Amino acid sequence: MSYRKRRFWLSLSDAGIISLAVWLACLVRFDFSFTSISEYQPMYLMIGHVLFVVTGMHFAQLYRPVFRYVSVRELVSIILATSFSVLALYLVLKMTYLLGWSIRFPTSLFLMTLAFVLLGMTGSRFVWKWWYEEREKRTQDRRRTLIIGAGSAGVLVAREMKTSPLSELRPVAFIDDEPSKQNLRVYGLPVVGNRADIARVVQRLSISDIVIAMPSASRQTIKEIFDICKTTRASVKILPHVADIISGKITMNMIRDVALEDLLGREPVQVNLEEITGYLRQQVVLVTGAGGSIGSELCRQIARFGPRKLLLLGNEENGIFEMSLELSRLFPEQETVSLIADIRDRQRIASIMHEYRPAVVFHAAAHKHVPLMENNPCEALKNNILGTKNVAECALETSVSHFILISTDKAVNPTSVMGATKRIAELLIQGYNHFGLTRFAAVRFGNVLGSRGSVVPVFLNQIRAGGPITITHPDMERFFMTIPEAAQLVIQAGALAQGGEIFILDMGKPVKIVDMALDLIRLAGLEPGKDIPVVFTGIRSGEKLYEEILTEEEGLSSTCHNRIFIGKPLDFSWNELLAGIARLEQIADKGATMEDKQSIIEILQGIVPGYQSTSYVKEESTPVPYQVAIG
């Protein structure tokens, strides 16, 4: 507040205190007799005291000090200034009485008034000082916070930080890209620059926390701002997207840490609800691998569309049990059936399909861990190839309407047993589409954030343990998408399926694994290379530096959905495929020696021409620490 405004309001406050003091003095002096009081014209007495005392305070410059810094020195000055002002008024009125211009006022009335004025004026200042110091005590431990976005959401965040007793953050300033807001004060806080000034402002104002309060901003904008914020030492938090703020009211518990999903730079998936509802509503839907990351999310998304019955199939009882409990809580009206079964058991799968007669099957059950499958190739064959074959053939027998296989980008020019087996699963699906009425299709996409066994949970566990984070190669990169958007696009692709397609999801730009690791370290409030070391260990068997989403021969054709494409199907011999699978089944049934493993690779290479195994090309490597440059 400016000096002029402060002086005005303080004068007004003191005038009120003085007026009240005069009335109290009159009441006490005349024993609360209003008749006696009225004889002394208290209104004029009050006006006189206000004029003399306030003028005296101004003359002594006692409206300059800020209340929160008031001390004994200011207290003595107030006593002297007030006493001299009241004495001056007393002498003036005494003179007018001697001249016969006014009545005689009792001296005791002035002394009482002076006492009440001093009590009120000094007391009000020390009460203000006490209140401010108590408020400072409550906020001094709060972390200094920079709010990015000086719009309505930013103002609400600042207000919530200031008023909420739960807040550990203290707003200090705003950053906003709008030129018209620069150098203004918004909700009492200065707008100190735009996004280019973030690093400088953080250092200058000793900022410990940054809150991105831009709920309607695109994910690309959020990523760009975070990339600037991560060059500082400040912890970064974010306000949810506007669509997630259902109540329209912002509270402190809505402000969350920045998640890796916020940094993908892609907008949320938009699905065609009418198309999806058309093939799922009031249908019996089967999800294999329903206890896994993708399978469980498929169940959550499918339940929204009101299937008549949702079958949860998996061989991991805890995952199926937990998924069943979650669905009963989220969708109490939805009928679900939990089925513990192994897709390699054809008789069990056939029994389930004939009993429940599903109209739609989402086949998500698979072994997906690349290094594990390199060491256990027979299990990859049994699950990814023979298991898929069992479920697909049972779907044909029971005239399933839609069969959607969940595939992977590792099936493209595979270098691992897992990738090769998933490619064969794709070929099976394309082949079975020529038999019966079932529409078979596969959906191919890359890594999903947060799935069990994926890189993100591994990195998070390494960070919690204090490091080091281990990365196979500095140039390793992968396609990523969130589990919910992958599941939504899979369901949407099912609605588009006419039969025989390999749908390819738009994964955006590939992400370097080392960049992801560094972001995770910073999101944890730690410094890469200092708090958490990063070490390169060398590429593992079956891994590639980068993944491809399709082969050069496949090409792409668009669909009516801007995030879903179709790969051109390649010609292959169905009989040769089945013959190769039969040979693999023979080896898998008897167990695999090292010689058998080599035979498996040769057979896989015969079926999948692009398969180049790296299992027997072991690259000797020594862990190398990564030097991180902090901007």
C-alpha distance (Angstrom), angle and dihedral (degrees) to the residues before:
residue distance angle dihedral
M1 . . .
S2 3.83 . .
Y3 3.84 121.0 .
R4 3.83 92.7 -111.5
K5 3.78 92.9 53.0
R6 3.78 92.5 44.7
R7 3.82 91.4 49.7
F8 3.80 91.6 49.9
W9 3.81 94.9 50.0
L10 3.80 93.3 43.5
S11 3.81 90.6 50.5
L12 3.78 90.2 49.8
S13 3.80 90.9 48.5
D14 3.80 92.4 49.6
A15 3.82 90.7 47.5
G16 3.78 89.1 56.8
I17 3.82 91.8 48.0
I18 3.84 91.6 48.7
S19 3.83 92.7 48.3
L20 3.79 90.8 50.6
A21 3.83 90.7 46.7
V22 3.83 91.4 54.0
W23 3.82 92.1 51.0
L24 3.79 92.2 47.4
A25 3.81 91.6 48.7
C26 3.82 90.8 50.7
L27 3.80 92.3 48.6
V28 3.80 92.5 50.0
R29 3.83 95.5 41.8
F30 3.82 94.8 49.7
D31 3.81 97.6 38.1
F32 3.78 92.7 -110.7
S33 3.79 91.5 -61.6
F34 3.77 105.7 150.2
T35 3.82 90.6 -169.6
S36 3.80 91.2 59.5
I37 3.78 92.0 42.6
S38 3.80 93.2 53.6
E39 3.83 90.8 57.2
Y40 3.81 89.8 65.6
Q41 3.80 95.6 52.3
P42 3.84 95.6 -126.5
M43 3.82 92.4 -169.7
Y44 3.80 91.3 66.8
L45 3.79 90.3 43.2
M46 3.81 89.7 52.5
I47 3.83 92.9 48.9
G48 3.79 90.5 49.0
H49 3.80 93.4 51.4
V50 3.83 91.9 47.3
L51 3.81 93.0 50.1
F52 3.82 95.4 45.4
V53 3.82 98.9 41.4
V54 3.80 97.5 42.0
T55 3.81 90.4 46.2
G56 3.79 89.4 49.4
M57 3.81 91.3 50.7
H58 3.80 90.4 51.1
F59 3.79 91.7 46.9
A60 3.83 90.0 52.0
Q61 3.86 89.2 47.3
L62 3.78 91.1 -125.5
Y63 3.78 93.4 146.6
R64 3.81 91.3 67.6
P65 3.84 99.5 73.2
V66 3.81 115.9 84.7
F67 3.80 111.8 -119.0
R68 3.79 94.4 -127.4
Y69 3.83 89.4 60.9
V70 3.83 96.4 45.3
S71 3.83 112.9 136.1
V72 3.84 140.8 175.0
R73 3.79 88.4 -81.1
E74 3.80 91.7 60.0
L75 3.80 89.2 43.6
V76 3.84 91.8 56.8
S77 3.82 90.3 46.4
I78 3.81 91.1 52.1
I79 3.83 91.0 49.6
L80 3.80 92.4 49.7
A81 3.81 95.5 43.9
T82 3.82 92.8 46.9
S83 3.81 93.7 44.7
F84 3.81 93.1 50.4
S85 3.83 90.7 45.9
V86 3.81 93.3 51.6
L87 3.85 90.2 43.8
A88 3.82 89.4 51.6
L89 3.82 90.9 50.8
Y90 3.83 90.0 47.4
L91 3.81 92.0 51.9
V92 3.80 92.3 47.2
L93 3.81 92.1 50.9
K94 3.84 90.4 44.3
M95 3.80 89.2 53.7
T96 3.81 92.3 49.7
Y97 3.81 89.1 49.4
L98 3.83 91.8 52.2
L99 3.80 88.7 49.0
G100 3.78 90.3 50.4
W101 3.80 94.7 -115.9
S102 3.81 97.0 118.0
I103 3.77 144.0 14.5
R104 3.76 124.2 -90.5
F105 3.82 115.6 -93.5
P106 3.81 119.4 -153.8
T107 3.80 112.9 -108.0
S108 3.82 89.7 -136.7
L109 3.80 89.3 61.9
F110 3.83 90.3 61.5
L111 3.79 92.1 46.3
M112 3.82 91.2 51.4
T113 3.78 91.5 46.0
L114 3.80 90.4 50.5
A115 3.80 91.1 50.6
F116 3.81 93.1 49.9
V117 3.85 92.5 44.8
L118 3.81 92.0 51.0
L119 3.79 91.6 46.2
G120 3.80 92.4 49.8
M121 3.81 98.6 42.4
T122 3.80 98.4 43.4
G123 3.81 92.0 38.3
S124 3.80 93.1 52.1
R125 3.79 91.3 51.8
F126 3.78 94.4 49.5
V127 3.81 92.4 44.3
W128 3.82 88.2 54.0
K129 3.80 90.4 46.9
W130 3.83 91.0 49.9
W131 3.82 92.8 47.2
Y132 3.80 92.2 49.6
E133 3.80 93.0 47.9
E134 3.80 91.5 49.0
R135 3.79 90.2 50.1
E136 3.79 89.9 48.7
K137 3.80 90.3 50.9
R138 3.78 88.9 55.2
T139 3.80 93.3 47.5
Q140 3.79 103.1 34.7
D141 3.82 90.6 84.5
R142 3.80 91.3 49.7
R143 3.76 114.6 104.9
R144 3.79 118.7 -109.9
T145 3.78 107.0 -108.6
L146 3.80 134.8 -162.8
I147 3.82 114.8 -153.5
I148 3.80 116.4 -149.7
G149 3.78 108.7 -151.1
A150 3.81 121.6 40.9
G151 3.79 94.4 -157.5
S152 3.79 128.1 109.0
A153 3.81 92.5 -70.4
G154 3.80 91.7 50.8
V155 3.81 91.1 50.2
L156 3.81 90.7 50.4
V157 3.80 90.0 50.0
A158 3.82 91.6 49.9
R159 3.79 91.8 48.4
E160 3.79 91.8 48.4
M161 3.81 91.3 49.6
K162 3.81 91.6 50.5
T163 3.79 97.7 45.1
S164 3.79 105.7 31.2
P165 3.81 114.6 94.5
L166 3.80 87.3 -154.8
S167 3.79 93.4 60.5
E168 3.79 118.2 110.4
L169 3.80 90.8 -178.3
R170 3.80 128.4 86.5
P171 3.82 115.8 -158.2
V172 3.79 112.8 -132.2
A173 3.81 107.0 166.2
F174 3.80 146.8 -17.5
I175 3.80 132.5 -115.6
D176 3.81 116.8 -156.2
D177 3.80 134.1 164.9
E178 3.82 92.8 -146.2
P179 3.86 106.9 108.1
S180 3.81 92.8 -151.9
K181 3.82 91.1 61.7
Q182 3.79 96.9 53.7
N183 3.83 115.6 120.4
L184 3.81 91.5 5.9
R185 3.79 126.1 120.9
V186 3.79 116.6 -121.1
Y187 3.80 117.1 -168.6
G188 3.78 88.2 -14.9
L189 3.82 93.8 -53.6
P190 3.81 125.4 108.3
V191 3.80 122.9 -117.2
V192 3.81 98.3 -132.4
G193 3.80 103.4 -176.9
N194 3.79 146.7 -54.3
R195 3.79 131.5 -72.9
A196 3.81 91.8 -75.0
D197 3.82 88.4 63.2
I198 3.82 96.8 52.9
A199 3.81 97.5 101.0
R200 3.82 92.7 45.8
V201 3.82 93.2 46.9
V202 3.81 93.1 48.0
Q203 3.78 90.1 55.3
R204 3.81 96.6 41.4
L205 3.82 96.4 47.4
S206 3.83 96.1 37.3
I207 3.81 91.7 -120.1
S208 3.80 116.3 -172.4
D209 3.83 98.9 177.4
I210 3.79 135.8 35.4
V211 3.81 123.1 -161.4
I212 3.80 117.9 -163.3
A213 3.82 102.5 -148.2
M214 3.80 100.1 -178.0
P215 3.82 105.4 113.7
S216 3.81 94.3 166.9
A217 3.82 95.9 47.5
S218 3.79 119.9 113.2
R219 3.78 119.2 -105.1
Q220 3.79 89.1 -114.3
T221 3.82 90.0 58.0
I222 3.80 90.9 47.7
K223 3.80 90.2 51.0
E224 3.81 92.2 49.5
I225 3.81 91.5 51.0
F226 3.79 92.6 46.1
D227 3.80 90.3 51.0
I228 3.82 87.1 59.0
C229 3.82 93.8 43.3
K230 3.79 93.5 51.4
T231 3.82 90.1 63.2
T232 3.81 86.7 68.9
R233 3.79 130.3 67.9
A234 3.81 92.3 -119.4
S235 3.78 123.0 115.8
V236 3.82 110.6 -117.3
K237 3.81 125.4 -141.3
I238 3.77 131.4 173.6
L239 3.79 141.6 -151.4
P240 3.84 113.5 -124.6
H241 3.77 121.6 -103.0
V242 3.80 113.9 -80.6
A243 3.81 90.3 -109.7
D244 3.80 89.7 59.8
I245 3.83 94.2 53.5
I246 3.78 94.3 83.8
S247 3.81 99.1 168.4
G248 3.81 94.9 47.1
K249 3.80 88.5 -128.7
I250 3.78 121.8 110.0
T251 3.81 119.1 -142.0
M252 3.80 132.1 177.3
N253 3.78 93.5 -106.3
M254 3.81 89.1 60.8
I255 3.79 90.3 64.9
R256 3.79 104.1 90.5
D257 3.76 139.8 171.6
V258 3.78 116.6 -84.1
A259 3.80 108.1 -95.6
L260 3.77 126.1 -147.8
E261 3.81 88.3 -114.2
D262 3.81 89.0 65.1
L263 3.80 89.8 60.6
L264 3.81 99.8 55.4
G265 3.80 88.9 89.4
R266 3.82 94.8 -138.6
E267 3.77 129.4 121.4
P268 3.84 119.1 -116.8
V269 3.79 117.2 -85.2
Q270 3.80 116.7 -95.6
V271 3.80 113.5 -152.5
N272 3.80 130.5 -166.8
L273 3.79 101.0 -114.3
E274 3.79 93.5 -170.8
E275 3.81 93.5 55.9
I276 3.79 93.4 45.9
T277 3.79 94.7 45.5
G278 3.80 88.9 52.2
Y279 3.81 95.7 64.8
L280 3.82 101.0 30.3
R281 3.80 107.3 37.9
Q282 3.82 113.9 102.7
Q283 3.81 90.7 -2.4
V284 3.79 130.3 122.5
V285 3.81 105.4 -113.2
L286 3.81 125.2 -167.4
V287 3.81 122.5 -159.2
T288 3.80 117.1 -170.9
G289 3.79 116.7 -156.7
A290 3.81 86.8 26.9
G291 3.80 92.3 160.0
G292 3.80 93.8 58.1
S293 3.78 129.3 88.6
I294 3.81 98.3 -94.6
G295 3.80 95.6 31.1
S296 3.80 93.7 52.7
E297 3.80 92.4 48.1
L298 3.81 89.7 49.3
C299 3.80 88.0 55.3
R300 3.81 92.0 51.1
Q301 3.79 92.1 49.3
I302 3.81 95.7 42.8
A303 3.81 92.0 50.8
R304 3.82 88.8 62.3
F305 3.83 89.7 66.5
G306 3.80 96.4 56.5
P307 3.81 106.7 -115.9
R308 3.79 114.4 -169.4
K309 3.79 90.1 -123.6
L310 3.79 132.2 1.5
L311 3.81 116.7 -152.3
L312 3.81 115.9 -155.5
L313 3.79 109.4 -160.3
G314 3.79 125.8 -177.4
N315 3.79 143.2 125.4
E316 3.82 95.2 -129.7
E317 3.80 105.4 84.5
N318 3.81 98.4 -165.1
G319 3.80 93.0 54.0
I320 3.82 92.8 48.3
F321 3.81 91.9 45.8
E322 3.81 93.1 50.7
M323 3.81 91.9 46.1
S324 3.80 90.8 50.7
L325 3.81 91.4 51.0
E326 3.80 91.9 48.3
L327 3.80 93.4 50.3
S328 3.80 92.2 48.0
R329 3.80 88.3 54.1
L330 3.82 97.4 43.8
F331 3.81 97.1 36.8
P332 3.83 107.5 24.1
E333 3.82 92.4 170.9
Q334 3.81 93.8 53.0
E335 3.81 116.3 102.1
T336 3.80 110.5 -137.5
V337 3.79 131.4 178.9
S338 3.81 120.8 -156.2
L339 3.80 112.5 -146.8
I340 3.80 122.6 -173.4
A341 3.78 106.0 -157.6
D342 3.80 142.4 135.5
I343 3.79 114.3 -126.5
R344 3.83 87.8 -143.6
D345 3.82 88.5 66.9
R346 3.79 100.2 83.1
Q347 3.80 94.6 -176.3
R348 3.81 92.1 54.3
I349 3.81 92.4 46.8
A350 3.81 91.6 48.3
S351 3.82 90.5 50.3
I352 3.82 91.3 52.4
M353 3.80 94.1 46.4
H354 3.80 93.4 49.2
E355 3.81 93.2 45.7
Y356 3.81 99.2 47.9
R357 3.82 101.3 25.1
P358 3.82 98.2 -150.9
A359 3.80 116.7 -154.7
V360 3.82 94.5 -158.2
V361 3.82 128.6 35.1
F362 3.79 125.2 -167.6
H363 3.80 106.7 -167.3
A364 3.82 106.3 -156.7
A365 3.82 99.0 145.0
A366 3.79 110.5 114.7
H367 3.79 145.7 124.8
K368 3.81 104.9 -107.9
H369 3.83 108.2 166.3
V370 3.81 105.8 111.9
P371 3.86 102.4 -157.3
L372 3.83 92.7 41.7
M373 3.79 92.0 51.8
E374 3.81 90.8 49.1
N375 3.81 87.5 60.4
N376 3.81 94.2 38.7
P377 3.82 105.2 37.7
C378 3.82 95.1 155.7
E379 3.81 90.8 61.2
A380 3.80 90.0 51.1
L381 3.82 89.7 51.5
K382 3.81 93.6 48.4
N383 3.78 96.1 46.6
N384 3.80 106.4 32.1
I385 3.81 98.8 35.8
L386 3.81 109.8 20.9
G387 3.80 93.3 34.0
T388 3.80 91.2 51.5
K389 3.80 89.6 46.5
N390 3.82 91.2 53.0
V391 3.79 95.0 49.3
A392 3.82 93.2 44.1
E393 3.81 94.2 49.5
C394 3.81 91.4 48.0
A395 3.80 88.3 50.0
L396 3.79 89.3 54.9
E397 3.80 91.8 48.3
T398 3.82 92.4 53.0
S399 3.84 95.6 40.7
V400 3.81 96.7 -117.7
S401 3.81 110.3 -167.9
H402 3.85 99.8 -143.2
F403 3.81 128.9 18.8
I404 3.81 115.0 -174.5
L405 3.80 119.9 -172.4
I406 3.81 118.4 -156.4
S407 3.81 105.3 -137.2
T408 3.80 135.1 172.4
D409 3.79 141.4 -129.0
K410 3.80 86.3 -117.5
A411 3.83 86.5 76.0
V412 3.82 88.6 71.2
N413 3.83 111.9 92.6
P414 3.80 87.6 -22.9
T415 3.78 123.7 -147.8
S416 3.80 95.2 -178.7
V417 3.79 137.5 63.4
M418 3.80 89.0 -120.4
G419 3.80 92.7 53.9
A420 3.82 92.9 46.0
T421 3.82 92.7 50.0
K422 3.80 91.0 50.1
R423 3.80 90.0 50.5
I424 3.79 89.3 53.5
A425 3.81 88.7 49.7
E426 3.83 87.7 55.5
L427 3.82 90.5 51.4
L428 3.82 90.5 50.2
I429 3.78 90.6 53.1
Q430 3.79 92.1 49.4
G431 3.80 90.4 48.5
Y432 3.81 96.6 47.5
N433 3.80 89.2 52.8
H434 3.81 88.1 75.9
F435 3.82 91.3 61.7
G436 3.78 125.8 70.8
L437 3.79 128.7 -20.0
T438 3.81 100.0 -64.1
R439 3.80 116.4 117.9
F440 3.79 104.8 -134.5
A441 3.81 119.8 -166.0
A442 3.80 138.5 157.3
V443 3.79 128.4 -143.2
R444 3.79 116.0 -150.4
F445 3.80 123.4 -162.8
G446 3.79 141.0 145.1
N447 3.79 134.6 -111.8
V448 3.78 121.9 -30.4
L449 3.79 121.5 -142.8
G450 3.77 115.4 -111.2
S451 3.80 99.1 7.6
R452 3.77 115.3 146.8
G453 3.79 112.3 -86.9
S454 3.80 93.1 13.1
V455 3.77 124.7 127.4
V456 3.82 98.2 -98.9
P457 3.83 98.2 61.5
V458 3.81 88.8 44.3
F459 3.80 91.3 53.3
L460 3.81 91.9 46.1
N461 3.80 91.4 52.6
Q462 3.80 90.2 49.2
I463 3.81 90.8 50.8
R464 3.82 91.6 49.7
A465 3.80 88.7 51.0
G466 3.81 90.7 53.2
G467 3.80 95.9 -104.7
P468 2.85 162.8 -135.2
I469 3.79 102.6 -158.7
T470 3.80 107.5 -147.8
I471 3.82 120.5 -147.9
T472 3.77 123.8 177.3
H473 3.83 98.1 -140.6
P474 3.83 136.6 -0.1
D475 3.83 91.5 -129.2
M476 3.82 96.0 48.1
E477 3.80 111.0 127.1
R478 3.78 135.9 174.1
F479 3.79 142.2 -175.2
F480 3.81 112.9 -110.6
M481 3.76 138.3 -171.5
T482 3.78 133.8 165.2
I483 3.79 120.3 -95.6
P484 3.85 93.9 -117.2
E485 3.81 94.6 50.5
A486 3.82 91.4 46.4
A487 3.81 91.0 51.6
Q488 3.81 92.8 46.8
L489 3.80 92.3 50.8
V490 3.81 91.5 47.2
I491 3.81 90.0 54.1
Q492 3.81 90.7 45.7
A493 3.82 90.7 49.8
G494 3.79 88.5 53.3
A495 3.79 89.0 58.1
L496 3.81 89.9 52.5
A497 3.81 95.3 47.6
Q498 3.78 117.2 119.3
G499 3.80 93.0 167.7
G500 3.81 136.6 -77.4
E501 3.84 97.6 33.2
I502 3.75 127.7 136.8
F503 3.77 102.4 -150.1
I504 3.79 115.3 -153.9
L505 3.79 119.6 -157.6
D506 3.77 121.9 -140.2
M507 3.80 102.7 -113.9
G508 3.79 96.3 179.7
K509 3.78 118.5 -134.8
P510 3.81 121.1 -16.7
V511 3.80 116.1 -103.8
K512 3.80 123.8 -136.1
I513 3.79 108.9 -121.9
V514 3.80 92.4 -139.4
D515 3.83 90.8 55.0
M516 3.79 89.8 50.7
A517 3.81 90.8 50.4
L518 3.79 92.1 50.5
D519 3.81 91.2 48.5
L520 3.81 90.8 51.4
I521 3.80 90.9 51.3
R522 3.80 91.5 50.4
L523 3.80 92.0 45.0
A524 3.80 86.7 57.5
G525 3.82 88.6 56.9
L526 3.80 93.1 -109.4
E527 3.78 134.0 121.0
P528 3.82 118.8 -114.8
G529 3.76 114.0 -124.2
K530 3.81 92.4 13.3
D531 3.81 107.3 52.6
I532 3.81 95.9 17.4
P533 3.83 120.3 26.8
V534 3.81 119.5 -144.6
V535 3.81 118.1 -144.9
F536 3.82 130.8 -172.3
T537 3.80 112.5 -141.7
G538 3.83 104.4 179.4
I539 3.81 132.1 -99.2
R540 3.80 114.3 -60.0
S541 3.78 127.0 -134.3
G542 3.80 112.4 -74.2
E543 3.81 95.1 15.3
K544 3.80 128.3 124.3
L545 3.78 128.0 -155.4
Y546 3.79 89.6 -126.9
E547 3.79 136.2 9.3
E548 3.79 127.7 -129.3
I549 3.76 124.4 -144.5
L550 3.82 95.3 -151.5
T551 3.80 141.3 -0.3
E552 3.79 122.6 -102.2
E553 3.82 89.8 -111.6
E554 3.80 94.8 54.2
G555 3.79 99.8 58.9
L556 3.79 122.1 -178.8
S557 3.76 136.2 -91.1
S558 3.77 123.1 -171.2
T559 3.79 129.9 -119.7
C560 3.78 131.6 -157.6
H561 3.82 87.6 -88.9
N562 3.80 115.6 76.7
R563 3.81 93.2 -144.6
I564 3.83 97.8 48.2
F565 3.81 126.0 72.4
I566 3.80 135.2 174.1
G567 3.79 124.0 -126.9
K568 3.77 115.5 -141.7
P569 3.83 108.7 -107.6
L570 3.82 114.5 -117.0
D571 3.79 123.1 -137.2
F572 3.79 117.7 -106.8
S573 3.80 138.4 160.7
W574 3.79 111.3 -99.6
N575 3.80 92.9 -161.2
E576 3.79 92.8 50.1
L577 3.80 89.3 48.7
L578 3.82 92.4 53.5
A579 3.81 91.1 44.6
G580 3.80 91.4 52.1
I581 3.81 91.1 47.8
A582 3.82 89.8 50.6
R583 3.82 90.4 54.5
L584 3.80 90.6 48.5
E585 3.80 90.3 49.6
Q586 3.81 91.1 54.3
I587 3.81 91.2 53.7
A588 3.79 93.1 43.9
D589 3.81 92.4 51.6
K590 3.80 94.7 55.8
G591 3.83 96.7 41.6
A592 3.79 126.7 -109.9
T593 3.77 128.7 -86.9
M594 3.79 119.7 -172.1
E595 3.79 87.8 -92.5
D596 3.80 90.4 51.1
K597 3.81 90.0 50.9
Q598 3.78 89.4 57.0
S599 3.82 89.0 49.3
I600 3.80 90.3 51.0
I601 3.80 90.8 53.7
E602 3.81 91.8 49.0
I603 3.81 92.3 49.8
L604 3.81 91.3 46.8
Q605 3.80 89.6 50.7
G606 3.80 89.1 52.0
I607 3.80 91.7 53.8
V608 3.84 96.7 37.9
P609 3.81 108.1 39.0
G610 3.81 93.4 -169.2
Y611 3.82 93.3 56.7
Q612 3.81 112.8 115.5
S613 3.77 111.6 176.9
T614 3.80 119.6 -144.3
S615 3.81 93.7 -176.2
Y616 3.77 94.0 107.4
V617 3.76 97.2 37.2
K618 3.77 102.0 84.5
E619 3.75 113.2 -175.2
E620 3.79 112.0 -149.5
S621 3.78 108.8 -134.1
T622 3.75 138.8 167.7
P623 3.83 119.4 -146.0
V624 3.81 108.7 -100.6
P625 3.83 122.1 -161.8
Y626 3.78 116.2 -126.1
Q627 3.79 117.9 -126.5
V628 3.79 109.1 -140.5
A629 3.78 120.6 -155.9
I630 3.79 112.4 -152.1
G631 3.78 116.6 -153.9
